[in-house]
Amino acid sequence: MRGLDADEVYGYLDLVAEQALAKERELSEKRAENERLQAELRRVQAELQRVQAELDEREQLGDRVNEQVVQLFSQAQLVAEEMVQDVSRDARERIGQARAQERRIVDAAMDSAGQQVRSYAQTAQAQMQSIMESFASDVDRLGTTPLSGEPSSAATYQGDPLFDDMGDRQIRFRKGGGPQSAGSD
């Protein structure tokens, strides 16, 4: 869990979830409106069918329909067809707008999340760099030994020949053995 604050990540995810739920509610409202408009369309179509059935009935009875009624029926049919087209076009436009808005929100959320992740990664990288530099500084400080004649705050190291491999080499060199001698490693 280095570099990322889980509370912030979960908080951001909650925000994105709330936005998604808001869009889902808006989409549901648009769907409900679309269903209402489709119900209105069905009502108009049913009325149109009823008028057509009535006209067919009059024709079957042999009544003569005057020119004015025929024109009114044609106009009603044209108006109904225009209404159907308008309602369908409006519904498609609203659904398209809702989908476009949903895409914009999702894209914005993804961009924001990506920026936050990059920011967290950069912060983590900077923290890691600082830790590495501090560690390197400590290693350098521990690796340096005080020169002879200089006062040292640390106790001088006394080599133990049982644990210090330098003790064995020093003994061999003092006895005349060296790296080139037959008994050397």
MIVEXDREN-545594 format. One line per 4 residues: for each residue y, z, x negated of N, C-alpha, C. Coordinates in steps of 0.001 Angstrom, whole numbers, plus 500000, padded with zeros to 6 digits. Each point is the difference from the previous one (the first is absolute). Layout:
N
Y/Z/X/Y/Z/X/Y/Z/X ~ ...
END
This chain:
185
498815/500000/499166/501185/500000/500834/501259/500000/499114 ~ 499926/499396/498822/501195/499969/499159/500921/498882/500432 ~ 501275/500297/500100/500993/498981/500252/500322/499778/501465 ~ 499117/500305/500900/500268/499753/501416/500059/501328/500733
500987/500123/500864/500131/501192/500829/499303/499699/501318 ~ 498892/500653/500229/499191/499723/501192/500798/500221/501274 ~ 500853/501010/500033/500797/500254/501213/500923/498828/500286 ~ 500607/499444/498951/500889/498853/500200/499214/498781/500464
498844/499783/499405/499174/498850/500388/499565/500140/501451 ~ 499514/501189/500388/499576/500187/501368/501191/499956/500949 ~ 501130/500502/499573/501208/499908/500821/500387/498562/500237 ~ 499923/499198/498946/500337/498577/500140/498997/499301/500903
498726/500334/499843/498979/499395/500865/500240/500395/501457 ~ 500420/501251/500242/500329/500422/501360/501157/499181/500553 ~ 501007/499748/499165/501151/499196/500427/499558/498588/500370 ~ 499168/499406/499157/499505/498646/500282/499169/500007/501279
499186/501049/500194/499181/500091/501217/500892/500130/501230 ~ 501067/500787/499912/500918/500136/501129/500663/498657/500324 ~ 500395/499291/498943/500621/498690/500230/499002/499045/500643 ~ 498767/500050/499535/498971/499125/500581/499757/500368/501465
499974/501288/500302/499812/500432/501391/501171/499570/500865 ~ 501218/500081/499460/501175/499564/500760/499884/498509/500305 ~ 499582/499229/499025/499840/498555/500217/498867/499731/500990 ~ 498948/500808/499917/498896/499835/500942/500480/500292/501422
500841/501059/500172/500547/500299/501319/500888/498848/500472 ~ 500806/499474/499093/500883/498884/500374/499168/498784/500401 ~ 498947/499747/499229/499118/498882/500320/499327/500244/501352 ~ 499602/501237/500269/499386/500324/501292/500989/499765/501130
501271/500384/499777/501019/499757/501013/500170/498505/500239 ~ 500012/499229/498924/500136/498546/500133/498794/499425/500738 ~ 498825/500541/499700/498802/499519/500691/500072/500348/501490 ~ 500490/501214/500299/500130/500402/501401/500994/499089/500714
501103/499684/499326/500983/499093/500595/499388/498615/500194 ~ 499230/499569/499029/499325/498703/500106/499028/500006/501180 ~ 499269/501096/500161/499074/500099/501125/500760/499993/501332 ~ 501159/500671/500021/500816/500002/501217/500458/498588/500315
500446/499280/498952/500453/498629/500217/498846/499092/500426 ~ 498825/500241/499421/498841/499212/500413/499616/500313/501442 ~ 500132/501273/500395/499725/500365/501395/500997/499294/500922 ~ 501250/499953/499576/501018/499289/500785/499642/498520/500084
499549/499457/498883/499577/498599/499986/498832/499781/500966 ~ 499040/500908/499965/498861/499872/500923/500468/500087/501454 ~ 500971/500888/500259/500536/500125/501354/500666/498699/500428 ~ 500801/499422/499073/500674/498740/500317/498969/498897/500202
498976/499982/499149/498958/498986/500154/499245/500191/501314 ~ 499746/501266/500356/499321/500264/501277/500868/499529/501160 ~ 501303/500267/499882/500929/499531/501041/499991/498483/500065 ~ 499965/499388/498807/499955/498541/499934/498713/499481/500640
498891/500668/499699/498729/499591/500595/500022/500198/501523 ~ 500628/501100/500422/500092/500251/501430/500816/498911/500687 ~ 501109/499631/499355/500829/498940/500569/499217/498693/500023 ~ 499286/499732/498921/499204/498775/499943/498913/500023/501073
499354/501150/500158/498960/500114/501030/500599/499785/501387 ~ 501186/500546/500203/500674/499821/501290/500326/498527/500231 ~ 500453/499356/498943/500316/498572/500111/498739/499199/500302 ~ 498914/500322/499300/498727/499311/500252/499547/500218/501442
500208/501211/500483/499607/500330/501363/500799/499158/501007 ~ 501273/499862/499723/500829/499185/500907/499587/498543/499933 ~ 499657/499558/498799/499568/498602/499891/498686/499799/500747 ~ 499089/500971/499901/498726/499883/500703/500206/500006/501512
500941/500712/500471/500259/500043/501435/500734/498736/500445 ~ 500423/499261/499031/500622/498734/500343/501488/500134/500259 ~ 500552/501190/499719/501439/500125/500174/500721/499159/498959 ~ 501047/499483/500395/500775/499217/499051/501000/500927/499339
499987/499947/498719/500925/500825/499217/501232/499154/499734 ~ 501157/500563/500299/501208/499190/499798/500379/499988/498511 ~ 500846/499090/499679/500415/499758/498619/500638/501236/499360 ~ 500721/500771/500737/500685/501163/499447/499014/501074/499550
498935/500242/500753/498995/500989/499631/499278/499560/498728 ~ 499707/498726/499904/499328/499479/498812/500883/500216/498769 ~ 501298/499727/500148/500919/500193/498884/500080/501483/499604 ~ 500077/500886/500992/500049/501438/499703/498737/500453/499268
498857/499500/500467/498754/500359/499344/499986/499510/498546 ~ 500456/498778/499788/500043/499445/498643/500932/500829/499109 ~ 501155/500349/500579/500934/500818/499232/499396/501371/499675 ~ 499325/500577/500962/499361/501301/499776/498936/499895/498911
499257/498905/500050/498970/499799/498990/500633/499823/498619 ~ 501080/499227/499919/500689/499820/498723/500557/501328/499486 ~ 500591/500753/500917/500553/501306/499611/498882/500923/499513 ~ 498890/500003/500723/498868/500844/499608/499465/499567/498636
499887/498707/499761/499521/499515/498704/500976/500375/498886 ~ 501298/499877/500286/501006/500401/499010/499908/501498/499727 ~ 499798/500770/501070/499860/501449/499805/498781/500323/499151 ~ 498889/499314/500274/498787/500208/499216/500268/499666/498539
500651/498881/499754/500311/499601/498633/500938/501005/499332 ~ 501029/500428/500750/500945/500970/499448/499316/501321/499667 ~ 499169/500468/500928/499308/501261/499780/499053/499884/498807 ~ 499274/498902/499918/499073/499804/498884/500748/499901/498680
501087/499228/499994/500800/499847/498780/500595/501349/499581 ~ 500534/500731/500979/500595/501311/499707/498939/500958/499446 ~ 498832/499991/500604/498925/500883/499530/499592/499639/498576 ~ 499849/498698/499710/499642/499576/498641/501075/500401/498999
501273/499811/500383/501092/500364/499103/500010/501496/499722 ~ 499823/500795/501029/500021/501456/499814/498823/500467/499156 ~ 498847/499418/500230/498836/500361/499181/500238/499570/498562 ~ 500536/498805/499800/500318/499533/498645/501018/500900/499313
501023/500410/500749/501004/500902/499433/499386/501341/499637 ~ 499143/500506/500875/499343/501287/499724/499118/499886/498757 ~ 499283/498896/499878/499139/499816/498816/500836/499850/498737 ~ 501107/499258/500085/500878/499837/498834/500597/501336/499602
500416/500770/500980/500570/501316/499696/498928/500908/499399 ~ 498797/499911/500514/498898/500796/499447/499756/499610/498540 ~ 499995/498685/499713/499810/499539/498618/501116/500511/499099 ~ 501250/499942/500503/501126/500482/499190/499846/501489/499698
499597/500759/500994/499840/501439/499793/498873/500276/499014 ~ 498883/499311/500164/498872/500199/499085/500392/499569/498587 ~ 500687/498860/499859/500441/499547/498682/500950/501001/499366 ~ 500936/500504/500788/500958/500989/499476/499265/501268/499576
499038/500418/500808/499234/501205/499659/499195/499778/498721 ~ 499393/498832/499865/499229/499695/498799/500910/499936/498775 ~ 501169/499377/500133/500953/499945/498890/500432/501397/499608 ~ 500312/500813/500989/500442/501368/499732/498883/500795/499325
498789/499852/500497/498867/500711/499400/499783/499525/498565 ~ 500100/498704/499772/499830/499460/498650/501071/500528/499056 ~ 501231/500062/500478/501084/500524/499168/499763/501467/499677 ~ 499552/500762/500984/499751/501411/499748/498843/500190/499023
498963/499198/500143/498864/500105/499078/500443/499628/498585 ~ 500809/498915/499880/500501/499637/498673/500866/501103/499417 ~ 500824/500599/500821/500868/501089/499540/499165/501183/499525 ~ 498968/500350/500800/499127/501104/499595/499261/499658/498703
499561/498765/499870/499281/499582/498783/500926/500072/498789 ~ 501237/499567/500149/500947/500065/498888/500273/501448/499618 ~ 500153/500854/500999/500232/501419/499722/498797/500593/499283 ~ 498809/499688/500467/498779/500508/499365/499889/499477/498575
500350/498738/499782/499938/499419/498670/500994/500699/499070 ~ 501201/500268/500512/501000/500688/499190/499533/501420/499673 ~ 499400/500676/500970/499492/501344/499749/498872/499962/498975 ~ 499105/499022/500117/498896/499880/499051/500541/499708/498604
501007/499130/499896/500611/499685/498707/500602/501260/499382 ~ 500674/500797/500825/500606/501242/499519/498931/500964/499501 ~ 498903/500094/500746/498904/500881/499593/499394/499507/498693 ~ 499793/498683/499877/499416/499442/498780/500924/500234/498797
501304/499823/500204/500935/500236/498901/499995/501464/499601 ~ 499947/500894/500981/499946/501432/499720/498712/500335/499250 ~ 498888/499409/500444/498718/500229/499345/500034/499474/498558 ~ 500550/498808/499809/500089/499427/498648/500879/500867/499109
501065/500520/500546/500886/500875/499246/499262/501272/499587 ~ 499225/500573/500944/499228/501205/499680/498943/499709/498948 ~ 499341/498848/500113/498982/499636/499005/500645/499829/498634 ~ 501148/499320/499949/500707/499827/498721/500397/501346/499417
500499/500887/500840/500436/501317/499536/498807/500790/499483 ~ 498852/499922/500700/498809/500734/499566/499361/499364/498768 ~ 500167/498691/499848/499370/499303/498877/500735/500165/498685 ~ 501219/500364/500032/500747/500159/498743/499698/501365/499401
499760/500031/498701/499749/501272/499295/501201/500285/499120 ~ 500353/501254/499842/501168/500322/499176/499715/499697/498527 ~ 500994/499516/499303/499868/499716/498565/499904/501302/499223 ~ 499359/499948/498813/499876/501218/499199/501379/500414/499513
500226/501246/500013/501295/500546/499579/500952/500181/501163 ~ 499736/499380/501134/500869/500177/501160/499448/501128/500851 ~ 500897/500815/500511/499498/501081/500864/499440/499391/501286 ~ 498938/500583/500470/499366/499511/501223/499826/501157/500960
500256/499710/501276/499808/501057/500993/498521/500174/500304 ~ 499192/498948/499790/498564/500094/500268/499290/500490/498754 ~ 498907/500663/500170/499213/500474/498858/499397/498810/499295 ~ 499957/500027/498677/499430/498888/499244/498504/499980/500201
499447/498818/499996/498586/499812/500280/499199/500273/498742 ~ 499024/500832/500156/499075/500286/498918/498703/499272/500343 ~ 499606/499023/499196/498810/499224/500292/498741/500823/499898 ~ 499084/499763/500880/498709/500674/500006/498976/498988/499535
499365/500211/498868/499067/498994/499468/498812/499745/500917 ~ 499668/500943/500906/498887/499762/500908/500382/499056/501130 ~ 501280/499998/500369/500436/499197/501125/500941/498882/499589 ~ 500424/499959/498799/500964/499010/499543/499294/499029/499075
499863/498739/500376/499272/499046/499157/500770/499717/498717 ~ 501296/500315/499947/500755/499812/498761/499489/500957/498926 ~ 499514/501156/500418/499474/500958/499023/498854/499394/499223 ~ 499091/499248/500660/498860/499376/499328/500471/498938/499014
500966/499199/500388/500495/498946/499103/500678/500609/498779 ~ 500779/501041/500232/500693/500621/498874/498996/500586/499013 ~ 498917/500585/500519/498980/500579/499118/499341/498888/499201 ~ 499677/498852/500619/499354/498893/499289/500910/499434/498925
501296/499853/500324/500923/499456/499005/500174/500966/498838 ~ 499987/501293/500278/500145/500988/498914/498781/499980/499098 ~ 498818/499695/500536/498776/499965/499197/499805/498663/499328 ~ 500907/499064/500244/499874/498699/499363/499415/498957/500911
499560/500350/501171/499471/499042/500946/501160/499353/500751 ~ 499908/498838/500393/501051/499353/500752/499382/499011/500947 ~ 500841/499175/500596/499458/499029/500921/499059/499022/499329 ~ 500171/499758/498685/499121/499055/499340/498743/500640/499439
499889/501295/499993/498820/500641/499427/498788/499802/500882 ~ 498829/500093/499457/498761/499709/500694/499750/500924/501182 ~ 500468/501217/499963/499700/500953/501073/501033/500002/501105 ~ 500956/499073/499959/501056/500036/501010/499588/499299/501270
500711/500333/501053/499701/499418/501322/500413/498581/500040
END
